[in-house]
Amino acid sequence: MMAITAAMVKELRDMTGAGMMDAKKALVETDGNIDKAVDLLREKGLAAAAKKAGRIAAEGVVQSYIHAGGRIGVLVEVNCETDFVAGTPEFQDFARDIAMQIAAANPTCVRREEVDPAAIEHERQVLREQAINEGKPEKIVERMVEGRLEKYYKEVCLLDQPYIKDPDVTISDLVKGKIAKIGENISIRRFVRYQLGEGIEKKADNFVEEVMAAVK
């Protein structure tokens, strides 16, 4: 079987707009044949997701999730194109899954564009100092910093995070898959997350582990 490289996955994604994991799976199923992989994604409706993503989504729901005992609460606005889709159980369940993701993984924003540039620069400086202190050669420090920044984005950006119910899939891929299945553009617009006693000094409880246990 042909080895599937990152370059092949990128090429297929650029051609179809499909999510990373969908593109990789299509290449695996077609033994690395790009043309066949494109056809396979089109048959599954995944290649069309990128085109749908450009359409206006002004309907949707504000979904809530309260962790057992009321220790963590999340409100998230998930948009779609029509109130009909917004009222379907599938869309409602999807929005709830997103709320649970936020409760468990504690992102600070939806997408990379929303991260404060000052926070990124601060993180870059910290990572650069870490690499230098580890004795890494100057010529590879910047590459290491950019690589570690990707991990930072996965921590703070909801769309970059691994999905708690399937870590092989990112939230961005999950959204694209849902767009393809439902046939409407879907957008996670905003959220707010409350944690009981946040900002007050006290004994720390691992609420994230509790939320993760609740979804298994």
LINLINHU-V929643 format. One record per helix or strand of 3 or more residues. SS is the DSSP state (A for helix, B for strand). FROM is the first residue (numbers start at 0). LEN is the number of residues. If there is no record, write none. Layout:
BEGIN
SS FROM LEN
SS FROM LEN
END
This chain:
BEGIN
A 5 11
A 19 10
A 33 11
A 48 4
B 58 8
B 71 9
A 82 4
A 88 17
A 111 3
A 116 17
A 137 19
A 157 3
B 165 5
A 170 12
B 186 9
A 206 9
END
